[in-house]
Amino acid sequence: MKVLEVDTPEALTLAIGPKTAMIYLFAGPRTDSGPMSTEAICAIAKQHGVPVMVDAAAEILTIPNVHLQRGATLVGYSGGKFIRGPQSAGMLLGRKDLVKAAWIHSAPHHGYSRAMKVGREEVIGMLVAVESWVKRDHQAEWAEWVARCDYIAERASKVAGISAQVQREPGASLSNRSPRVTLRWDSQQLGISGADVSDLLENGEPRIALGGGGGGGGGGRDLPGDSGISITSAMMQPGDEKVVAQRIVEVLSARHTLKPVEAPGTPASNLSGAWDVEIKYAASGTTHRFHLQQNGNRLDGIHQGNFLTRDVTGTISSDTVTLSSNVAERHGDSLNYRFRGKVSGDTLSGDLDLGEYRTATWTARRPRTTG
């Protein structure tokens, strides 16, 4: 199988050939409207007889189904997200012959997906979750989620310097739909940033994970002096809001001191040029490449990965190097690379923070040249 990624209707038309098996879309704002909307893509696919599958894993379930109404052939949902079923289950809706083809490849048949089978317990759990989804009062449920946010906001705002705002309306997005409470403060006044609070919640007891994991995920932006975190309530169980509020108040009420920002030191080396970057993960490794341009203490350039190229920015202070790049993959993953290390001659080495994908080590060397 070969995957081709396209950005325009013209590129999509050119990419379709006699061996095209399927067009895959990740549901979201980019496919709700515009030249690459679901309707536009399905219209092109229909001319060539190619099925279209929409990945709506984190969306609420709409009946009648909005994606099938827009022309999609198939749509898939995660069982363990907003449908609140078993995490290992899911649901595939759409054209009967293709749904049946997927079923034939799964247990009890000896097809490709047998090793990834869903147990009978998950099947029944998924059925019960869908039946519950159809019957339950979604407005009352939303009101309960908002009440959890209100409780957290009310408790946290009693801490001096904390402001709280609750998002009460669901908005247009069908994905990850949840009320949200955003807490903001002056990091200079409280002595702690949103990223640091997120890390303390992530690594403390009880462990509280904000959106996107630790390291500032769910913390919104951290502007100079302006910090914050954001908490969603849809996945909480009754009473969780009390635990979350108490822990947040504990963290924000404690005495903190921001580390002073030191003036950057004279760079120990000029890092301009190409670098081959060996990355060692917990169970594998890979090689990326940097193309850097140094201007004083500032570093800019390109980070070439296994599949995509993204911008990279960073600094060098004396022999300490920091570099960061991120990319929102088309299939939905947001990958963040935060390199930190030391320079020694023509070698850079240190630790790599991958956010929710944990950590790795890295070593960069200038490419060998042949005479």
Sine and cosine of phi, psi and omega as CSV:
sin_phi,cos_phi,sin_psi,cos_psi,sin_omega,cos_omega
0.00,0.00,0.64,-0.77,0.06,-1.00
-0.81,-0.59,0.74,-0.67,-0.01,-1.00
-0.98,-0.19,0.79,-0.61,0.09,-1.00
-0.92,-0.38,0.76,-0.65,0.04,-1.00
-0.97,-0.26,0.70,-0.71,-0.03,-1.00
-0.75,-0.66,0.39,-0.92,-0.06,-1.00
-0.86,-0.51,-0.26,0.97,-0.09,-1.00
-0.74,-0.67,0.36,-0.93,0.08,-1.00
-0.86,0.52,-0.60,0.80,0.00,-1.00
-0.90,0.43,-0.69,0.72,0.01,-1.00
-0.91,0.42,-0.60,0.80,0.03,-1.00
-0.90,0.44,-0.71,0.71,0.00,-1.00
-0.87,0.49,-0.67,0.74,0.00,-1.00
-0.94,0.34,-0.47,0.88,-0.06,-1.00
-0.98,0.21,-0.38,0.92,-0.04,-1.00
-0.97,0.23,0.79,-0.61,0.01,-1.00
-0.69,-0.72,-0.09,-1.00,-0.05,-1.00
-0.91,0.42,-0.32,0.95,-0.01,-1.00
-0.98,-0.21,0.09,1.00,0.00,-1.00
-0.91,0.41,0.86,-0.51,-0.06,-1.00
-1.00,-0.04,-0.58,0.82,-0.11,-0.99
-0.24,-0.97,0.46,-0.89,0.17,-0.99
-0.95,-0.33,0.78,-0.62,-0.09,-1.00
-0.92,-0.39,0.75,-0.66,0.02,-1.00
-0.84,-0.55,0.63,-0.77,0.15,-0.99
-0.99,-0.12,0.89,-0.45,-0.09,-1.00
-0.88,0.47,0.62,-0.79,0.02,-1.00
0.26,-0.97,-0.08,-1.00,-0.06,-1.00
-0.83,0.55,-0.55,0.84,-0.05,-1.00
-0.92,0.38,-0.38,0.92,0.00,-1.00
-0.96,-0.30,0.08,1.00,0.04,-1.00
-0.98,0.20,-0.50,0.87,-0.03,-1.00
-0.39,-0.92,0.11,-0.99,0.05,-1.00
1.00,-0.08,-0.05,-1.00,-0.07,-1.00
-0.91,0.41,-0.36,0.93,0.03,-1.00
-0.92,-0.40,0.59,0.81,0.07,-1.00
-0.95,0.32,0.26,-0.97,0.03,-1.00
-0.85,0.53,-0.68,0.73,0.00,-1.00
-0.88,0.48,-0.69,0.72,-0.02,-1.00
-0.91,0.41,-0.68,0.73,-0.01,-1.00
-0.92,0.39,-0.67,0.75,-0.01,-1.00
-0.91,0.41,-0.55,0.83,0.03,-1.00
-0.90,0.44,-0.67,0.75,0.04,-1.00
-0.92,0.38,-0.70,0.72,-0.03,-1.00
-0.88,0.48,-0.62,0.79,-0.03,-1.00
-0.89,0.46,-0.58,0.82,0.02,-1.00
-0.89,0.45,-0.46,0.89,-0.05,-1.00
-0.96,-0.29,0.03,1.00,0.01,-1.00
0.93,0.37,0.52,0.85,-0.02,-1.00
-0.97,-0.26,0.78,-0.62,0.02,-1.00
-0.95,0.32,0.45,-0.89,0.01,-1.00
-0.85,-0.52,0.80,-0.60,0.07,-1.00
-0.93,-0.38,0.73,-0.68,0.04,-1.00
-0.96,-0.29,0.81,-0.59,0.09,-1.00
-1.00,0.02,0.97,-0.24,-0.01,-1.00
-0.91,-0.41,0.62,0.79,-0.16,-0.99
-0.77,0.64,-0.74,0.68,-0.13,-0.99
-0.99,-0.12,0.18,0.98,-0.06,-1.00
-1.00,0.04,0.33,-0.94,0.19,-0.98
-0.95,0.31,0.44,-0.90,-0.01,-1.00
-1.00,0.08,0.84,-0.54,0.02,-1.00
-0.96,-0.26,0.70,-0.71,-0.01,-1.00
-0.75,-0.66,0.90,-0.44,-0.05,1.00
-0.87,0.49,0.37,-0.93,-0.12,-0.99
-0.97,0.23,0.82,-0.58,-0.10,-1.00
-0.91,0.42,-0.58,0.81,-0.06,-1.00
-0.96,0.27,-0.62,0.78,0.06,-1.00
-0.93,0.37,-0.56,0.83,0.06,-1.00
-0.91,0.41,-0.51,0.86,0.01,-1.00
-0.98,0.18,-0.07,1.00,0.08,-1.00
0.91,-0.41,-0.05,1.00,0.00,-1.00
-0.90,0.43,0.50,-0.87,0.03,-1.00
-1.00,0.09,-0.64,0.77,-0.02,-1.00
-0.68,-0.73,0.44,-0.90,0.11,-0.99
-0.60,-0.80,0.69,-0.72,-0.02,-1.00
-0.89,-0.46,0.62,-0.78,0.02,-1.00
-0.81,-0.59,0.57,-0.82,0.14,-0.99
-0.98,0.19,0.64,-0.77,0.03,-1.00
-0.97,0.26,-0.53,0.85,-0.18,-0.98
-0.99,-0.10,0.14,0.99,0.02,-1.00
-0.99,-0.15,-0.89,-0.45,-0.17,-0.98
-0.97,0.22,-0.22,0.97,0.11,-0.99
-0.98,0.22,-0.32,0.95,0.11,-0.99
0.92,0.40,0.56,0.83,0.09,-1.00
-0.99,-0.16,-0.30,-0.95,0.02,-1.00
-0.89,0.46,0.66,-0.75,-0.03,-1.00
-0.89,0.45,-0.52,0.85,-0.07,-1.00
-1.00,0.04,0.03,1.00,-0.02,-1.00
-0.96,-0.28,0.18,-0.98,0.04,-1.00
-0.33,-0.94,-0.11,-0.99,-0.05,-1.00
-0.57,-0.82,0.72,-0.69,0.04,-1.00
-0.88,-0.47,0.85,-0.53,-0.03,-1.00
-0.87,-0.49,0.47,-0.88,0.10,-1.00
0.67,-0.75,-0.55,-0.83,-0.12,-0.99
-0.88,0.48,0.79,-0.61,-0.19,-0.98
-0.87,0.49,-0.66,0.75,-0.07,-1.00
-0.92,0.40,-0.56,0.83,0.01,-1.00
-0.97,0.23,-0.60,0.80,0.09,-1.00
-0.88,0.47,-0.66,0.75,0.02,-1.00
-0.92,0.40,-0.60,0.80,0.03,-1.00
-0.89,0.45,-0.64,0.77,0.06,-1.00
-0.90,0.43,-0.65,0.76,0.00,-1.00
-0.89,0.46,-0.63,0.78,-0.02,-1.00
-0.90,0.44,-0.46,0.89,0.00,-1.00
-0.99,0.12,0.02,1.00,-0.05,-1.00
-0.91,-0.42,0.12,-0.99,0.06,-1.00
-0.88,0.48,0.57,-0.82,0.16,0.99
-1.00,0.09,0.09,1.00,0.00,-1.00
-0.98,0.19,0.42,-0.91,-0.01,-1.00
-1.00,-0.02,0.86,0.51,0.00,-1.00
-0.99,-0.17,-0.10,-1.00,-0.08,-1.00
-0.84,0.54,-0.62,0.79,-0.14,-0.99
-1.00,-0.06,0.18,0.98,-0.03,-1.00
-0.85,0.52,-0.62,0.78,-0.02,-1.00
-0.93,0.38,-0.27,0.96,0.00,-1.00
-0.94,-0.34,0.47,0.88,-0.13,-0.99
-0.91,0.41,0.43,-0.90,0.11,-0.99
-0.99,-0.15,0.77,-0.64,-0.03,-1.00
-0.94,0.34,0.32,-0.95,-0.03,-1.00
-0.87,0.49,-0.52,0.85,0.01,-1.00
-0.90,0.43,-0.66,0.75,0.03,-1.00
-0.93,0.37,-0.58,0.82,0.02,-1.00
-0.87,0.50,-0.76,0.66,0.00,-1.00
-0.92,0.38,-0.61,0.79,0.05,-1.00
-0.88,0.48,-0.62,0.79,0.03,-1.00
-0.92,0.40,-0.66,0.75,0.03,-1.00
-0.88,0.48,-0.71,0.70,0.01,-1.00
-0.89,0.45,-0.62,0.78,0.00,-1.00
-0.90,0.44,-0.67,0.74,0.01,-1.00
-0.92,0.39,-0.68,0.74,0.03,-1.00
-0.88,0.47,-0.64,0.77,0.04,-1.00
-0.91,0.41,-0.65,0.76,0.00,-1.00
-0.86,0.52,-0.67,0.74,-0.05,-1.00
-0.94,0.35,-0.54,0.84,-0.14,-0.99
-1.00,0.00,-0.50,0.87,-0.20,-0.98
-0.97,0.22,0.33,-0.94,-0.04,-1.00
-1.00,0.07,0.98,-0.18,-0.08,-1.00
-0.94,0.35,-0.53,0.85,0.04,-1.00
-0.92,0.39,-0.67,0.74,0.02,-1.00
-0.92,0.39,-0.61,0.79,0.03,-1.00
-0.90,0.43,-0.68,0.73,0.04,-1.00
-0.88,0.48,-0.66,0.75,0.02,-1.00
-0.88,0.48,-0.60,0.80,0.04,-1.00
-0.91,0.41,-0.64,0.77,0.02,-1.00
-0.91,0.42,-0.64,0.77,0.03,-1.00
-0.90,0.44,-0.63,0.78,0.00,-1.00
-0.88,0.47,-0.59,0.81,0.05,-1.00
-0.90,0.43,-0.68,0.74,0.05,-1.00
-0.90,0.44,-0.65,0.76,0.02,-1.00
-0.87,0.49,-0.64,0.77,-0.01,-1.00
-0.90,0.44,-0.73,0.69,0.01,-1.00
-0.89,0.46,-0.69,0.73,-0.01,-1.00
-0.89,0.47,-0.68,0.73,-0.04,-1.00
-0.90,0.43,-0.68,0.74,0.00,-1.00
-0.94,0.35,-0.73,0.69,-0.08,-1.00
-0.92,0.38,-0.58,0.82,-0.05,-1.00
-0.94,0.34,-0.17,0.99,0.08,-1.00
-0.97,0.23,-0.27,0.96,0.09,-1.00
-0.97,0.24,0.78,-0.63,-0.05,-1.00
-0.84,0.54,0.77,-0.64,0.05,-1.00
1.00,-0.06,-0.05,1.00,-0.03,-1.00
-0.99,-0.17,0.77,-0.64,0.15,-0.99
-0.92,-0.38,0.56,-0.83,-0.07,-1.00
-0.77,-0.64,0.63,-0.77,0.05,-1.00
-0.69,-0.73,0.73,-0.68,-0.03,-1.00
-0.94,-0.35,0.79,-0.61,0.12,-0.99
-0.99,0.11,0.89,-0.45,-0.14,-0.99
-0.98,-0.22,-0.39,0.92,-0.05,-1.00
-0.98,-0.18,0.54,-0.84,-0.08,-1.00
-0.94,0.35,-0.44,0.90,-0.04,-1.00
0.98,0.22,-0.04,-1.00,-0.11,-0.99
-0.99,0.11,-0.44,0.90,-0.08,-1.00
-0.93,0.37,0.66,-0.75,0.07,-1.00
-1.00,0.00,-0.24,0.97,-0.13,-0.99
-0.99,-0.11,0.65,-0.76,0.04,-1.00
0.76,0.65,0.69,0.73,-0.08,-1.00
-0.98,0.22,0.89,-0.46,-0.03,-1.00
-0.34,-0.94,0.55,-0.83,0.21,-0.98
-0.87,0.49,0.39,-0.92,-0.08,-1.00
-0.58,-0.82,0.70,-0.72,0.12,-0.99
-0.94,-0.35,0.79,-0.61,0.00,-1.00
-0.93,-0.36,0.80,-0.59,0.03,-1.00
-0.95,-0.31,0.76,-0.64,0.00,-1.00
-0.82,-0.58,0.48,-0.88,0.06,-1.00
-0.33,-0.94,0.19,-0.98,0.08,-1.00
-1.00,0.01,0.91,-0.41,-0.07,-1.00
-0.90,0.44,-0.49,0.87,0.03,-1.00
-0.94,0.35,-0.58,0.82,-0.02,-1.00
-0.96,0.29,-0.70,0.72,-0.05,-1.00
-1.00,0.00,-0.25,0.97,0.03,-1.00
0.97,0.23,0.36,0.93,-0.01,-1.00
-0.43,-0.90,0.57,-0.82,-0.01,-1.00
-0.99,-0.13,0.24,-0.97,0.05,-1.00
-0.88,0.47,-0.62,0.78,0.02,-1.00
-0.89,0.46,-0.64,0.77,0.01,-1.00
-0.93,0.36,-0.63,0.78,0.05,-1.00
-0.89,0.45,-0.68,0.73,0.02,-1.00
-0.86,0.51,-0.67,0.74,0.02,-1.00
-0.91,0.42,-0.67,0.74,0.01,-1.00
-0.89,0.45,-0.63,0.77,0.03,-1.00
-0.93,0.37,-0.63,0.77,-0.03,-1.00
-0.92,0.40,-0.62,0.79,-0.13,-0.99
-0.97,-0.25,0.03,1.00,-0.03,-1.00
-1.00,-0.05,-0.21,-0.98,-0.01,-1.00
-0.74,-0.67,0.86,-0.51,-0.02,1.00
-0.95,0.32,0.45,-0.89,-0.03,-1.00
-0.98,0.19,0.80,-0.59,-0.01,-1.00
-0.84,-0.55,0.89,-0.46,-0.04,-1.00
-0.98,-0.18,0.85,-0.52,0.11,-0.99
-0.99,0.10,0.15,-0.99,-0.04,-1.00
-0.82,0.57,0.80,-0.60,0.03,-1.00
1.00,0.08,0.17,0.99,0.02,-1.00
1.00,0.09,-0.25,-0.97,-0.07,-1.00
-0.99,0.16,-0.30,-0.96,0.04,-1.00
0.92,0.40,0.50,0.86,0.04,-1.00
0.99,-0.10,-0.08,1.00,0.03,-1.00
-0.86,0.50,0.69,-0.72,-0.05,-1.00
0.97,0.23,0.01,1.00,-0.04,-1.00
-1.00,0.00,0.03,1.00,-0.04,-1.00
0.93,0.38,-0.40,-0.92,-0.03,-1.00
-1.00,0.01,0.45,-0.89,0.11,-0.99
-0.90,-0.44,1.00,-0.07,0.06,-1.00
-1.00,0.04,0.28,-0.96,0.03,-1.00
-0.82,0.57,0.91,-0.42,0.00,-1.00
0.99,0.13,-0.24,0.97,-0.07,-1.00
-0.91,-0.42,0.90,-0.44,-0.03,-1.00
-0.72,-0.69,0.20,-0.98,0.03,-1.00
0.00,-1.00,0.12,-0.99,0.10,-0.99
-0.69,-0.73,0.29,-0.96,-0.01,-1.00
-0.72,-0.69,0.71,-0.71,-0.06,-1.00
-0.81,-0.59,0.76,-0.65,0.11,-0.99
-0.98,-0.19,0.43,-0.90,-0.15,-0.99
-0.88,-0.48,-0.12,0.99,-0.14,-0.99
-0.89,0.46,-0.52,0.85,-0.05,-1.00
-1.00,-0.07,0.07,1.00,0.04,-1.00
-0.97,0.23,0.50,-0.86,0.17,-0.99
-1.00,-0.04,0.38,-0.93,0.01,-1.00
-0.80,0.59,0.77,-0.63,-0.02,-1.00
0.99,-0.13,-0.33,0.94,0.01,-1.00
-0.88,0.47,-0.53,0.85,-0.04,-1.00
-0.89,0.46,-0.51,0.86,0.03,-1.00
-0.94,0.34,-0.65,0.76,0.02,-1.00
-0.91,0.42,-0.71,0.71,-0.02,-1.00
-0.90,0.44,-0.72,0.69,-0.02,-1.00
-0.88,0.47,-0.70,0.71,-0.02,-1.00
-0.88,0.47,-0.68,0.73,-0.03,-1.00
-0.93,0.37,-0.65,0.76,0.02,-1.00
-0.89,0.45,-0.68,0.74,0.03,-1.00
-0.89,0.46,-0.65,0.76,0.04,-1.00
-0.86,0.52,-0.72,0.69,-0.05,-1.00
-0.92,0.39,-0.72,0.69,-0.08,-1.00
-0.97,0.25,-0.38,0.93,-0.01,-1.00
-1.00,0.10,-0.34,0.94,-0.04,-1.00
-0.93,0.36,0.35,-0.94,0.02,-1.00
-0.99,0.16,0.82,-0.58,0.01,-1.00
-0.78,-0.62,0.43,-0.90,0.06,-1.00
-0.72,-0.69,0.87,-0.49,0.05,-1.00
-0.93,0.36,0.65,-0.76,0.09,-1.00
-0.92,0.40,0.73,-0.68,0.01,-1.00
-0.90,0.44,0.60,-0.80,0.02,-1.00
-0.99,0.17,0.91,-0.41,-0.03,-1.00
-1.00,0.08,0.55,-0.83,0.07,-1.00
-0.91,0.42,0.69,-0.72,-0.02,-1.00
-0.89,0.45,0.62,-0.79,0.01,-1.00
-0.99,0.11,0.24,-0.97,0.03,-1.00
-0.89,0.46,0.81,-0.59,-0.03,-1.00
-0.83,0.56,0.70,-0.71,0.00,-1.00
-0.97,0.23,-0.26,0.96,-0.05,-1.00
-0.35,-0.94,0.30,-0.95,0.12,-0.99
-0.99,-0.16,0.90,-0.43,-0.11,-0.99
-1.00,-0.06,0.12,0.99,-0.01,-1.00
-0.86,0.51,0.68,-0.73,0.03,-1.00
0.83,-0.56,-0.19,-0.98,-0.05,-1.00
-1.00,-0.05,0.54,-0.84,0.03,-1.00
-0.66,-0.75,0.76,-0.65,0.16,-0.99
-1.00,0.04,0.81,-0.59,-0.14,-0.99
-0.92,-0.39,0.92,-0.39,0.08,-1.00
-1.00,-0.02,0.84,-0.54,-0.01,-1.00
-0.92,-0.40,0.77,-0.64,0.04,-1.00
-0.92,-0.39,0.94,-0.35,0.07,-1.00
-1.00,0.08,-0.05,-1.00,-0.02,-1.00
-0.89,0.46,-0.58,0.82,-0.10,-1.00
-0.76,-0.65,0.16,0.99,-0.02,-1.00
-0.27,-0.96,-0.07,-1.00,0.03,-1.00
-0.48,-0.88,0.20,-0.98,0.00,-1.00
-0.36,-0.93,0.14,-0.99,0.04,-1.00
-0.81,-0.59,0.82,-0.57,0.09,-1.00
-0.93,-0.37,-0.04,-1.00,0.04,-1.00
-0.61,-0.79,0.67,-0.74,0.16,-0.99
-0.97,-0.24,0.61,-0.80,0.25,-0.97
-0.84,-0.54,0.96,-0.28,-0.16,-0.99
-0.93,-0.36,0.50,-0.87,0.13,-0.99
-0.77,-0.64,0.86,-0.50,-0.05,-1.00
-0.98,-0.19,0.74,-0.67,0.07,-1.00
-0.75,-0.66,1.00,-0.10,-0.10,-0.99
0.93,0.37,-0.85,-0.52,0.04,-1.00
-1.00,-0.04,-0.05,1.00,-0.08,-1.00
-1.00,-0.10,0.62,-0.79,0.05,-1.00
-0.85,-0.53,0.73,-0.69,0.09,-1.00
-0.69,-0.72,0.36,-0.93,0.05,-1.00
0.31,-0.95,-0.48,-0.87,-0.09,-1.00
-0.80,-0.60,0.66,-0.75,0.08,-1.00
-0.92,-0.40,0.94,-0.34,0.02,-1.00
-1.00,-0.07,0.88,-0.47,0.02,-1.00
-0.99,-0.16,-0.31,-0.95,-0.01,-1.00
-0.94,0.34,-0.52,0.86,-0.09,-1.00
-0.80,-0.60,-0.53,0.85,-0.12,-0.99
-0.75,-0.66,0.34,-0.94,0.08,-1.00
-0.91,-0.42,0.72,-0.70,0.01,-1.00
-0.68,-0.74,0.29,-0.96,0.05,-1.00
-0.95,0.32,0.53,-0.85,0.07,-1.00
-0.77,-0.64,0.65,-0.76,0.03,-1.00
-0.73,-0.69,0.37,-0.93,0.01,-1.00
0.01,-1.00,-0.24,-0.97,-0.03,-1.00
-0.62,-0.79,0.35,-0.94,0.19,-0.98
-0.76,-0.65,0.81,-0.58,0.03,-1.00
-0.79,-0.62,0.92,-0.40,-0.15,-0.99
0.84,0.55,-0.91,-0.42,0.01,-1.00
-0.95,-0.31,0.21,0.98,-0.02,-1.00
-0.99,-0.14,0.79,-0.61,-0.06,-1.00
-0.87,-0.49,0.71,-0.70,0.15,-0.99
-0.79,-0.61,0.69,-0.73,0.02,-1.00
-0.63,-0.77,0.60,-0.80,0.03,-1.00
-0.60,-0.80,0.59,-0.81,0.09,-1.00
-0.54,-0.84,0.43,-0.90,0.06,-1.00
-0.49,-0.87,0.39,-0.92,0.01,-1.00
-0.47,-0.88,0.70,-0.71,0.13,-0.99
-1.00,-0.01,0.98,-0.18,-0.05,-1.00
-0.88,0.47,0.48,-0.88,-0.01,-1.00
-0.90,0.43,-0.43,0.90,-0.01,-1.00
-1.00,0.05,0.12,0.99,0.17,-0.98
0.93,-0.36,-0.35,0.94,0.00,-1.00
-0.97,0.22,0.65,-0.76,0.13,-0.99
-0.96,-0.29,0.93,-0.38,-0.08,-1.00
-0.97,-0.24,0.82,-0.57,-0.01,-1.00
-0.88,-0.48,0.80,-0.60,0.04,-1.00
-0.92,-0.40,0.83,-0.56,0.06,-1.00
-0.80,-0.59,0.98,-0.18,-0.01,-1.00
-1.00,-0.01,0.69,-0.72,0.11,-0.99
-0.63,-0.78,0.75,-0.67,-0.03,-1.00
-0.18,-0.98,-0.22,-0.98,-0.02,-1.00
-0.86,-0.51,0.47,-0.88,0.07,-1.00
-0.97,-0.26,0.70,-0.71,0.06,-1.00
-0.63,-0.77,0.98,-0.18,-0.05,-1.00
0.90,0.43,-0.85,-0.53,0.02,-1.00
-0.98,-0.18,0.50,0.87,0.01,-1.00
-0.74,-0.67,0.71,-0.70,0.15,-0.99
-0.90,-0.44,0.62,-0.78,0.04,-1.00
-0.40,-0.91,0.45,-0.89,0.01,-1.00
0.19,-0.98,-0.47,-0.88,-0.05,-1.00
-0.95,-0.30,0.48,-0.88,0.01,-1.00
-0.85,-0.52,0.84,-0.54,0.05,-1.00
-0.99,-0.14,0.87,-0.49,-0.02,-1.00
-0.95,-0.30,0.35,0.93,0.02,-1.00
0.90,0.44,-0.81,-0.59,-0.04,-1.00
-0.92,0.39,-0.22,0.97,0.06,-1.00
-1.00,-0.07,0.26,0.97,0.14,-0.99
0.94,0.33,-0.59,-0.81,-0.19,-0.98
-0.83,-0.56,0.24,-0.97,0.06,-1.00
-0.44,-0.90,0.05,-1.00,0.12,-0.99
-0.89,-0.47,0.39,-0.92,-0.04,-1.00
-0.57,-0.82,0.50,-0.87,0.08,-1.00
-0.65,-0.76,0.78,-0.63,-0.02,-1.00
-0.87,-0.49,0.68,-0.74,0.04,-1.00
-0.71,-0.71,0.46,-0.89,0.07,-1.00
-0.93,0.36,0.62,-0.78,-0.02,-1.00
-0.87,0.49,0.58,-0.82,0.07,-1.00
-0.95,0.32,0.63,-0.77,0.03,-1.00
-0.94,-0.34,0.56,-0.83,0.03,-1.00
-0.95,-0.32,0.67,-0.75,-0.02,-1.00
-0.99,0.16,0.00,0.00,0.00,0.00
